[in-house]
């Protein structure tokens, strides 16, 4: 553990962002109190158990709980009494009836904390919110807190990648704080002083710019993914190889190779809902045309799912009815058990609805998948999932799947047919083992 100033921090919300932030700050030496209204979740965390999978986080939790630096509670009064700095880390999911962000959890966090703030306090939001939200919340905080204007709010967006959350928290690539308050800036600097001393850029902006940083980054990344997938659509028709195309593009320093992997497309709890919320907010601000391109970004991403289904259907003769299909992957990405807007499960569910017997296997996301998609079948191992399959679909690029032995798998399948939805396998290797191999954007 690295020694750090013993500033007391409350982390409001103990989902993926909050639990990761709390454990990492405790590891850095801060006294941390995680706060959540979900008593069951708080009890789990107190016992050192996580309600989700994130590599390395369970170790940090179990190591820091016994030290007393890390605790969890359901009491906002306790948090207000305990902490010098309060971090809002609650979710902002997509609304059920629109693409807009649901801000009820953020509003609730402020409403429940503010009445207990009886001394000068700093509250910093880390959740992804529509531009303009922070200014509204700052006024709301000051009006509800007994200390009034001495309860100050800033906004510091998070940039965590699921599967790399611990690394991204302890070693961020930048720290952004939106504020015009010297006290807020000072508190956030103190929180990340170790990282600043290591050379991590520390950027101070106004509230609105800070709010735009995360959603702008996600919009750019989603656009880059959908761009190469649009090229995959062209490549399939033109007889080109999108993998070679992406490699050639990656050598241009202005483009680079990151997020230029053609395949099934993006999912999860961030990129899809963030670009939709961004479009909804642009419409509210009267600048909808500025982000109209994101509608096509979203549409390209959805078309990749349909195209994957079409390729699989072609491989088995044009009809899924009565066929056996193995789906490798349920999480939206490897090293996570997050199935929110999972492309893999969207494909699996559609194929099942078309009459196929679909069996899914994922190294971490099985329990969540069963709960959300009980109509699918699940197997305990990759080999069991592939047993009797007329076609196998690799839809989440777990290392276990990328390293699978085609000869070993051939022993249990009914037909050696592979749809590589992530361009994760070596086509030559699989074809030399007698498999019919198809992938998005390749002949």
Buried (B, 14 or more C-beta within 10 A) or exposed (E): EEEBEEBBBBBBBBBBBBBBBBBBBBBBBBBBBBBBBBEEBBEBBBEBEBBBBBBBBBEBBBBBBEEEBBBBBBBBEBBBBBBBBBBBBBBBBBBEEEBBBBBEBBBBBBBBBBEBBEEBBBBBBBBBBBBBBBBBBBEBBBEBBEBEEBBBBBBBBBBBEBBBBBBBBBEBEEBBBBBEBEBBBEBBBBBBBBBBEEEBEBEBBBBBBBBBBBBBBBBEBBBBBBBBBBBBBEBBEEEBBBBEBBEEBBEEEEBEEEBBBBBBBBBBBBBBBBBBBBBBBBBEEEEBEEBEEBBEBBEBBBBBBEBBBEBBBEBBEEEBEEBBBBBBBBBBBBBBBBBBBBBBBBBBBBBBEBEBBBBBBBBBBBBBBBEBBEEBBBBEEBBEBBBEBBBBBBBBBBEBBBEBEBEEBBEBBBBBBBBBBBBBBEBEEBBEBEBEBBBBBBE
